[in-house]
Amino acid sequence: MGPLVTDIAPGYDHITAAIGGALAASSGADFLCYVTPAEHLRLPDLDDMKEGIIASRIAAHTGDIAKQIPGAIEWDNAMSKARGELNWDKMLELCIDPIKAKKYRKSSKPIDGETCTMCGDLCPIKRTKDLA
């Protein structure tokens, strides 16, 4: 995918490779291979492969933004708009891994369905909307 930017992260090599891949893609690389979290530790299972593939897709998308590939930044802008509107359906539709995002969202229901469980009533977007 790209150079491992550090070699101290066994179990997280998909992240270090994604950082290197994003740098490589930003510099013009057009092809990235994926690295799994199991790299150098064991043969990957399906979950490892999915994590590695998603990490490489994020790296490639980052490179596309840096290279100003048409449509790349628009995806992020659409997500930012959905976040600003607290439009959870749209956010889940736009995310790179809707299955995982929906699973996380469902596993921790907020008291106020408009926000997340992290910020709750202190959500800056919700508070700003309440002022308007």
N, C-alpha and C positions, 0 to 999 in steps of 0.2 A: 504494500500500500504506500509505503513511504518509509523513510528512515525512522527507526525507533528513536525518539528524541531523548530517551533516558532508558537505562537498562535495569532500573531498581524496582520495577513494578510487575513482577510475575503475578499473573491472575488479572492484570489490567493492561496487558500488552495491546489489546484492541484500542485502548484509549491513547497510549503513547504512539501507536502506529497511526491512529486517526489524526493526531496533532501533526506528525510528520507528513502524512498524506495531504492534509490541508495546506501545509507549506509548499509541498511539491506541486499540488494542483494550482495553487495561487501563482506559482512560478511557471506554469505552462504545461505540467504533466496532464495528459488526457486519459490516462488509464491508471486505476488504482486497484490493487488486489486487497482482499480483506485479511485481517489477522484476528484470531479469536482470543478470548481471555485465557484459554487453555494453552496457548502457545508455549512451547518448551516445557510444559508440565505433564500433559497427557494428550491423547487423541481427543479432538473436540466432539461433543455431542450436538444434537440439533439446536439446543438453546445457546450453546457457545457459538455455533455458526451464525445463528440469527443475530446475536449481539455483535459479532464481528462485521457482519454485512451491514447492519444499521449504522455502526460506527464509521464504516467506509463510505456509506451514502451521505452521512453528515459531513465527512471530510470533503467529498466530491462537491457537495452543495456549497460548502464554504469556498472552495476553489472557483466554482461557477460565479459566485457573488463577486469575488475578487477580480475575476476576468470579465465581469460585466456581461455574462451570458444572458441573452434576452429571456425574461421570465423568471430568472433566479431570485432576484430581490423582490419581485412581485409576490412570490410565495410568502416570504417573510413579512412583507407589508400587509398582506391579507391576514396573517396570523396576528400581527400587532393590532390591527383594527379589531379583530375578533376579541382579543384580550381586553382591549380598551372598552369594548361594549359588554364585557363579561358574557359573551356569547359562547357558552360551553359546547353546544352542538357544532358550531362552526370550527372552534378550536380543535375538537376531537376529529373533525373531518379533515382538517388541514395538516394535522401532525404527521410526522414521518412514520410513526408506529402507533396507529390508532388502537390496536388491540391492547398494547401495554398501557397506554394512556387511559383508556376506558376502564381497564382492570384497576389501576391505581385510584382513579376517581371514584369508582364504585366501592372500593375497599374502605374508604374513609369519608363517609357522607358528612358534609358540613351542616351545621345547624341552619344556616341560611343558604339555600341551594344556589344562590347567585354567586357566592364566593367560594374559596377553597378552605380547607381545614387549617392551612398554614396561617393565613392572615385573619380569616373569619371576619368579625365585625370591624376589624382594624384595616381591612382592605383599602389601600389608597385609592383605587379606582372607584370602588363603591362609595367611599366617603366624598370623593370629588363629585360624583354623580348626584349624591344627596344634597350637595351645596347648590347645585344648579337649579 
